[in-house]
């Protein structure tokens, strides 16, 4: 008998980011802000000091201290990861047993369900599309309890809808699911309000995730963080690879966190660009009936419902503009003024 893949892998569909060369990339929710020359030079100097023959600091001590200073959380409650994807994978694989139920919401970041399927978990999905894309906290709690979910994970603000669940509702969910690990992925919270990162010591079932790939514009270095209570943090440190974050990434993270004013300015600039794009898409909606809805955004992208969305997506690709196609919707990352201008000009020509 020939080798066969495990059943859990046979129908696994890989995550496929858009590939190819485009003059405008507004598909991956990356930052449009490049590092200024002074910080780039400082980074180069620090990288030159690395002892490349040595393994990285396994606990990312200095990096977690810098993170704690910036976000005002104790550094011993922070775990660094090779992107938040690594931490999501660890939480899903290590804090559940084979066959356990894990609750996700739809639409949301597809990798949550991917990791759950890869680990042989039962994925229970709560569809927000029946509630105007808004999360119903009561329905989530009920679904989690009915399925006996051991893990609940959601992004807040949500990717892709760009909507934020209030801090009060997240707290209520965590309190009511006190026997279930609740993971809140705050990858886009820098653009919104209502973080629960400060509450990780208060609730023993709360984990918050952060990333350097969005507001901080460092997607290339793959750096994410998990913040939780000591019990969860120590368990994460036990199950992660010993040297999971390479030294270059640790150095780059420390350099960037050493410039808090610059990081805050980046957030301000991106939010301003996002708001401008949102307003101009609303104006375009008044002229083009093909745009059915422009969702009020609290992230660094805009979620737009478009008639024949795939046709629009393909025509934009032909013009060298990459965005994200999501069924009836298009998710558009905000770019700089030139990139947004090219996008809006192309949409004006394509849409009816």
Secondary structure, 3 states (H helix, E strand, C coil): CCCCCCHHHHCCCCCCCCCCCCCEECCCCCCCCCCCHHHHHHHHHHHHCCCCCCCCCCCCHHHHHHHHHHHCCCHHHEEEECHHHHHHHHHHHHCCCCCCEEEEEECCCCHHHHHHHHCCCEEEEEEHHHHCCCCCHHHHHHHHHHHCCCEEEEECCCCCCCCCCCHHHHHHHHHHCCCCEEEEECCCHHHCCCCCHHHCCCCCCEEEEEECCCCCCCHHHCCEEEEECHHHHHHHHHHCCCCCCCHHHHHHHHHHHCCHHHHHHHHHHHHHHHHHHHHHHHHHHHHCCCEEEECCCCCCEEEEEECCHHHHHHHHHHCCEECEEECCEEEEECCCHHHHHHHHHHHHHHCC
